[in-house]
Amino acid sequence: MKYLLMIYGNQEKWDSIPAAEWPEAIARQDAFNKKYEESGELVGAYGLADASEARLVRRENGVPAVTDGPYLETKEYMASFYLLDCASEERARQIAADMPWADQDPVELWPVPHESPGNRK
């Protein structure tokens, strides 16, 4: 079964981390990614651009209508997401709890019950 892990943050949070701590934080995240890539449980990991670069796209009269995003006006926004392929929800919970930032902020875990046939292994 596939699971989506979502990490939330905001620019204020990123700016509060001292520059000297970033190399260790990146190394911890890289180690997490490598560990679960090697186990075959991490399908993909994706960091997103700052919320100021998000766009909302709607269709009006058959053409795209684009406005600045993100969709929700909140302090926190989705900063990155991970796609897992695990044997069970319990295993997905274990991996989510192993996320380097999980001791400071929650990791949102969603089952992915449907996918395009072209994406299936």
C-alpha positions as protocol buffer text, in pm:
chain_id: "A"
residue {
  index: 1
  type: MET
  ca { x: 0 y: 0 z: 0 }
}
residue {
  index: 2
  type: LYS
  ca { x: 121 y: 349 z: -73 }
}
residue {
  index: 3
  type: TYR
  ca { x: 126 y: 630 z: 182 }
}
residue {
  index: 4
  type: LEU
  ca { x: 186 y: 1002 z: 149 }
}
residue {
  index: 5
  type: LEU
  ca { x: 388 y: 1181 z: 418 }
}
residue {
  index: 6
  type: MET
  ca { x: 342 y: 1558 z: 424 }
}
residue {
  index: 7
  type: ILE
  ca { x: 574 y: 1800 z: 599 }
}
residue {
  index: 8
  type: TYR
  ca { x: 453 y: 2150 z: 681 }
}
residue {
  index: 9
  type: GLY
  ca { x: 650 y: 2465 z: 749 }
}
residue {
  index: 10
  type: ASN
  ca { x: 685 y: 2832 z: 666 }
}
residue {
  index: 11
  type: GLN
  ca { x: 958 y: 3080 z: 585 }
}
residue {
  index: 12
  type: GLU
  ca { x: 967 y: 3207 z: 943 }
}
residue {
  index: 13
  type: LYS
  ca { x: 1045 y: 2854 z: 1063 }
}
residue {
  index: 14
  type: TRP
  ca { x: 1322 y: 2804 z: 805 }
}
residue {
  index: 15
  type: ASP
  ca { x: 1471 y: 3147 z: 885 }
}
residue {
  index: 16
  type: SER
  ca { x: 1480 y: 3061 z: 1258 }
}
residue {
  index: 17
  type: ILE
  ca { x: 1728 y: 2778 z: 1198 }
}
residue {
  index: 18
  type: PRO
  ca { x: 2083 y: 2909 z: 1233 }
}
residue {
  index: 19
  type: ALA
  ca { x: 2287 y: 2882 z: 914 }
}
residue {
  index: 20
  type: ALA
  ca { x: 2547 y: 2669 z: 1095 }
}
residue {
  index: 21
  type: GLU
  ca { x: 2280 y: 2404 z: 1169 }
}
residue {
  index: 22
  type: TRP
  ca { x: 2160 y: 2359 z: 809 }
}
residue {
  index: 23
  type: PRO
  ca { x: 2438 y: 2120 z: 697 }
}
residue {
  index: 24
  type: GLU
  ca { x: 2354 y: 1877 z: 980 }
}
residue {
  index: 25
  type: ALA
  ca { x: 1979 y: 1908 z: 913 }
}
residue {
  index: 26
  type: ILE
  ca { x: 2030 y: 1834 z: 542 }
}
residue {
  index: 27
  type: ALA
  ca { x: 2261 y: 1541 z: 625 }
}
residue {
  index: 28
  type: ARG
  ca { x: 1997 y: 1391 z: 859 }
}
residue {
  index: 29
  type: GLN
  ca { x: 1731 y: 1424 z: 590 }
}
residue {
  index: 30
  type: ASP
  ca { x: 1961 y: 1273 z: 326 }
}
residue {
  index: 31
  type: ALA
  ca { x: 2033 y: 979 z: 560 }
}
residue {
  index: 32
  type: PHE
  ca { x: 1659 y: 925 z: 611 }
}
residue {
  index: 33
  type: ASN
  ca { x: 1600 y: 931 z: 235 }
}
residue {
  index: 34
  type: LYS
  ca { x: 1885 y: 689 z: 166 }
}
residue {
  index: 35
  type: LYS
  ca { x: 1776 y: 447 z: 440 }
}
residue {
  index: 36
  type: TYR
  ca { x: 1425 y: 412 z: 300 }
}
residue {
  index: 37
  type: GLU
  ca { x: 1532 y: 422 z: -65 }
}
residue {
  index: 38
  type: GLU
  ca { x: 1758 y: 124 z: 10 }
}
residue {
  index: 39
  type: SER
  ca { x: 1475 y: -60 z: 188 }
}
residue {
  index: 40
  type: GLY
  ca { x: 1259 y: -2 z: -121 }
}
residue {
  index: 41
  type: GLU
  ca { x: 991 y: 175 z: 84 }
}
residue {
  index: 42
  type: LEU
  ca { x: 1062 y: 532 z: -33 }
}
residue {
  index: 43
  type: VAL
  ca { x: 916 y: 580 z: -379 }
}
residue {
  index: 44
  type: GLY
  ca { x: 999 y: 950 z: -398 }
}
residue {
  index: 45
  type: ALA
  ca { x: 1078 y: 1257 z: -188 }
}
residue {
  index: 46
  type: TYR
  ca { x: 1001 y: 1607 z: -310 }
}
residue {
  index: 47
  type: GLY
  ca { x: 1074 y: 1946 z: -157 }
}
residue {
  index: 48
  type: LEU
  ca { x: 847 y: 2227 z: -269 }
}
residue {
  index: 49
  type: ALA
  ca { x: 927 y: 2588 z: -353 }
}
residue {
  index: 50
  type: ASP
  ca { x: 830 y: 2869 z: -118 }
}
residue {
  index: 51
  type: ALA
  ca { x: 456 y: 2934 z: -88 }
}
residue {
  index: 52
  type: SER
  ca { x: 502 y: 3265 z: -270 }
}
residue {
  index: 53
  type: GLU
  ca { x: 564 y: 3063 z: -587 }
}
residue {
  index: 54
  type: ALA
  ca { x: 245 y: 2854 z: -560 }
}
residue {
  index: 55
  type: ARG
  ca { x: -33 y: 2922 z: -810 }
}
residue {
  index: 56
  type: LEU
  ca { x: -401 y: 2835 z: -816 }
}
residue {
  index: 57
  type: VAL
  ca { x: -532 y: 2729 z: -1153 }
}
residue {
  index: 58
  type: ARG
  ca { x: -899 y: 2719 z: -1237 }
}
residue {
  index: 59
  type: ARG
  ca { x: -1076 y: 2688 z: -1567 }
}
residue {
  index: 60
  type: GLU
  ca { x: -1303 y: 2976 z: -1663 }
}
residue {
  index: 61
  type: ASN
  ca { x: -1483 y: 2966 z: -1997 }
}
residue {
  index: 62
  type: GLY
  ca { x: -1254 y: 2687 z: -2111 }
}
residue {
  index: 63
  type: VAL
  ca { x: -925 y: 2866 z: -2043 }
}
residue {
  index: 64
  type: PRO
  ca { x: -688 y: 2862 z: -1744 }
}
residue {
  index: 65
  type: ALA
  ca { x: -741 y: 3135 z: -1485 }
}
residue {
  index: 66
  type: VAL
  ca { x: -432 y: 3166 z: -1267 }
}
residue {
  index: 67
  type: THR
  ca { x: -401 y: 3345 z: -933 }
}
residue {
  index: 68
  type: ASP
  ca { x: -136 y: 3349 z: -665 }
}
residue {
  index: 69
  type: GLY
  ca { x: -156 y: 3061 z: -418 }
}
residue {
  index: 70
  type: PRO
  ca { x: -143 y: 2864 z: -202 }
}
residue {
  index: 71
  type: TYR
  ca { x: -504 y: 2755 z: -174 }
}
residue {
  index: 72
  type: LEU
  ca { x: -536 y: 2803 z: 202 }
}
residue {
  index: 73
  type: GLU
  ca { x: -443 y: 3130 z: 368 }
}
residue {
  index: 74
  type: THR
  ca { x: -252 y: 2986 z: 663 }
}
residue {
  index: 75
  type: LYS
  ca { x: 82 y: 3042 z: 832 }
}
residue {
  index: 76
  type: GLU
  ca { x: 192 y: 2684 z: 763 }
}
residue {
  index: 77
  type: TYR
  ca { x: 199 y: 2529 z: 417 }
}
residue {
  index: 78
  type: MET
  ca { x: 304 y: 2197 z: 268 }
}
residue {
  index: 79
  type: ALA
  ca { x: 680 y: 2220 z: 231 }
}
residue {
  index: 80
  type: SER
  ca { x: 763 y: 1869 z: 110 }
}
residue {
  index: 81
  type: PHE
  ca { x: 608 y: 1531 z: 55 }
}
residue {
  index: 82
  type: TYR
  ca { x: 723 y: 1171 z: 46 }
}
residue {
  index: 83
  type: LEU
  ca { x: 560 y: 875 z: -121 }
}
residue {
  index: 84
  type: LEU
  ca { x: 607 y: 542 z: 55 }
}
residue {
  index: 85
  type: ASP
  ca { x: 521 y: 188 z: -48 }
}
residue {
  index: 86
  type: CYS
  ca { x: 486 y: -15 z: 273 }
}
residue {
  index: 87
  type: ALA
  ca { x: 352 y: -350 z: 379 }
}
residue {
  index: 88
  type: SER
  ca { x: 122 y: -193 z: 640 }
}
residue {
  index: 89
  type: GLU
  ca { x: 0 y: 129 z: 794 }
}
residue {
  index: 90
  type: GLU
  ca { x: 193 y: 39 z: 1107 }
}
residue {
  index: 91
  type: ARG
  ca { x: 515 y: 36 z: 902 }
}
residue {
  index: 92
  type: ALA
  ca { x: 425 y: 371 z: 742 }
}
residue {
  index: 93
  type: ARG
  ca { x: 374 y: 514 z: 1093 }
}
residue {
  index: 94
  type: GLN
  ca { x: 716 y: 388 z: 1198 }
}
residue {
  index: 95
  type: ILE
  ca { x: 879 y: 555 z: 899 }
}
residue {
  index: 96
  type: ALA
  ca { x: 687 y: 880 z: 957 }
}
residue {
  index: 97
  type: ALA
  ca { x: 804 y: 883 z: 1320 }
}
residue {
  index: 98
  type: ASP
  ca { x: 1164 y: 835 z: 1197 }
}
residue {
  index: 99
  type: MET
  ca { x: 1146 y: 1157 z: 993 }
}
residue {
  index: 100
  type: PRO
  ca { x: 1423 y: 1382 z: 1128 }
}
residue {
  index: 101
  type: TRP
  ca { x: 1185 y: 1671 z: 1209 }
}
residue {
  index: 102
  type: ALA
  ca { x: 912 y: 1452 z: 1367 }
}
residue {
  index: 103
  type: ASP
  ca { x: 1038 y: 1531 z: 1717 }
}
residue {
  index: 104
  type: GLN
  ca { x: 956 y: 1900 z: 1656 }
}
residue {
  index: 105
  type: ASP
  ca { x: 659 y: 1899 z: 1419 }
}
residue {
  index: 106
  type: PRO
  ca { x: 404 y: 1636 z: 1321 }
}
residue {
  index: 107
  type: VAL
  ca { x: 424 y: 1448 z: 992 }
}
residue {
  index: 108
  type: GLU
  ca { x: 88 y: 1407 z: 821 }
}
residue {
  index: 109
  type: LEU
  ca { x: 27 y: 1051 z: 697 }
}
residue {
  index: 110
  type: TRP
  ca { x: -232 y: 970 z: 431 }
}
residue {
  index: 111
  type: PRO
  ca { x: -312 y: 631 z: 275 }
}
residue {
  index: 112
  type: VAL
  ca { x: -315 y: 642 z: -107 }
}
residue {
  index: 113
  type: PRO
  ca { x: -586 y: 389 z: -199 }
}
residue {
  index: 114
  type: HIS
  ca { x: -607 y: 483 z: -568 }
}
residue {
  index: 115
  type: GLU
  ca { x: -343 y: 544 z: -832 }
}
residue {
  index: 116
  type: SER
  ca { x: -309 y: 559 z: -1206 }
}
residue {
  index: 117
  type: PRO
  ca { x: -249 y: 215 z: -1360 }
}
residue {
  index: 118
  type: GLY
  ca { x: 70 y: 352 z: -1519 }
}
residue {
  index: 119
  type: ASN
  ca { x: 217 y: 418 z: -1171 }
}
residue {
  index: 120
  type: ARG
  ca { x: 179 y: 68 z: -1032 }
}
residue {
  index: 121
  type: LYS
  ca { x: 487 y: -142 z: -977 }
}
